[in-house]
Amino acid sequence: MGGIRYPSPMLKTPFHQYHLDHGGKMVDFAGWEMPISYGSVIDEHKQVRSSGGLFDVSHMGRLKLTGRHARKLLEKVCTRYVSDMEDRRCRYSLLCNEAGGTIDDVLVYRYEDHWLMVCNAANREKVLAHLAAVQEAEGFRCKVEDQTKSTAMLAIQGPKVMDVVGKFSKEVPTLKKYGFTVKNLMVLKMTISRTGYTGEDGIEIMLGASMAAMAVKLLLRDESNLATIKPCGLGARDTLRVEAGMPLYGHELSEEIDPLSAGLDFAVTLDKDEREQGMAFVGQAALKQIAADGPKMRRVGLVLDTPRTARQGMKIYAGDAEVGTVTSGCKSPTLEKSIAMGYVDAETAAGGGALSVEVGSGRADGEMTALPFYAVGAATV
């Protein structure tokens, strides 16, 4: 019997009421009701660069892997070798299809007795299906548990964040980049990692969904902490990551874009089959061929001589020749310049120099530049 189809209600994170209480402007992001901002995106961006910002990133997928072949499953799907990771370390990697295109980019956490994969919200179901298919095909005996809805995740980013965190834990400020610890603060058990997606120092916290509200109260319980760390939305998170030259799935990464073209060579272990007794990761053969031939397109940075913002899909030109496409752009609040990332053909990328971007009815002149646009210090992922 037919009937009216109603849209599925948006998912809400454990911090949803917090967002409403603080004036969050809520939008649909990958099926989750999330704050785009609490006022001014530019003010929130500058807050993170100068002091500290708190982001709800509970929409990100959190997948726990346990069992005899959990490590083997990760090696089969991840482009980067993970078996040499020490306990309580994170590592950036990618999942690819057989053609070398990117299914998702992920963070892999190694605990003493299990593994955890953090993936993008929009790709969670796709990643789960991919893991299940590979597990079945290879006969791996392990369990993949989707903990996304039973847990919460916060990112706290900025140069003064460790001053606040140090009030609760002397250990966390001593963590190395991409290290993590498991802490019990009062009744709160949480994983705290020195990771982030803004180009600033900071931490990301994962904990049980039922304890989320208590965690925020604990972190921001006094006036000095409230002045140092303020809530920020996804709008500022996007401009911050563009300044930091960090790729975003659906923009700089997709199933048609491989990690080598994206400049993520450091996250691809092309000899993994030699390390894993002949077991190559999915897409390894294709990426080996791309590496041998050289990528046809390369991700580049652009600084534009215009107050306007380059948007995804706008064409990039060298002289009158179309040579590529913009994938992300913004008016940089830190640099006060229009910046963009995009893909241009390899020959153009190697030559560097002047380019232009089709902005509206005209073109804006620009210069290719090295990524990132902004950095507070080099970090080894």
Salt bridges, closest charged atoms under 4 A:
GLU33 OE1 - LYS12 NZ 3.60
GLU33 OE1 - HIS16 NE2 3.29
ASP56 OD2 - HIS19 NE2 2.73
GLU75 OE1 - LYS272 NZ 2.80
ASP84 OD1 - ARG91 NH1 2.61
ASP87 OD1 - ARG110 NE 3.80
GLU112 OE2 - ARG88 NE 2.88
ASP113 OD1 - HIS114 ND1 2.82
GLU125 OE2 - ARG124 NH1 3.61
GLU138 OE2 - LYS76 NZ 3.75
ASP146 OD2 - ARG124 NH1 2.53
GLU171 OE1 - LYS183 NZ 3.20
GLU200 OE2 - ARG49 NH1 3.14
ASP201 OD1 - LYS177 NZ 3.22
ASP201 OD2 - ARG194 NH2 2.54
ASP238 OD1 - ARG241 NE 2.93
GLU243 OE1 - HIS45 NE2 2.94
GLU243 OE1 - ARG49 NE 2.91
GLU252 OE1 - ARG241 NH1 2.83
GLU255 OE2 - LYS126 NZ 3.35
ASP271 OD1 - ARG275 NE 3.44
ASP273 OD2 - LYS288 NZ 3.52
GLU276 OE2 - ARG71 NH1 3.06
ASP320 OD1 - ARG363 NH1 3.97
GLU322 OE1 - LYS315 NZ 3.92
